[in-house]
């Protein structure tokens, strides 16, 4: 048997350690063209995660939500669509939408951080388990105050609030015709009626 493999299996000979990527490594890989032009990836806790291509139903709901949020928020926030949010040195997810604090440079000099993020939104068609079990706790650990998780197939939205000790303390499911209001911008109203309709 290969000595290196034998050493890896025997804790007494030294532990195998994973080398986690940081955002600098991740950006260098992108600049070097390691990821294909159509490949969708995120850096999650130092690991590059490939996510499925965006289907038309997912894309249409994101566009619909974008329109509603831009109209409702106006100058009180920036609607960030499928762009990075730098949570830490090792995590830079790309939520489907994020509502950011206004900034004059529109974040041209640096990606937004948790302190800049009022609300994250994930639209889940084929990625519900990943968004719910991996990304929701990740957002909570980094203090994102609120997450809206749209379950396209079930036609509902789970609203997560109050991040505490690596999880959201509050979790409420909403269905049409409910109205959602971001906790940090309570005068902004997003009506669910019609959002899940396919025609």
Secondary structure, 3 states (H helix, E strand, C coil): CCHHHHHHHCHHHCCCCCCCCCHHHHHHHHHCCCCCCCCEEEEECCEEEEECCCCHHHHHHHHHHHHHHHHHHHHHCEEEECCCEECCCCCEECCCEEEECCCCCCCCCCCECHHHEEEEEEEECCCHHHHHHHHHHHHHHCCCCEEEEEECCCCEEEEEEEEECCEEEEEEEEECCCEECCCCCCCCCEECCCCCCCC
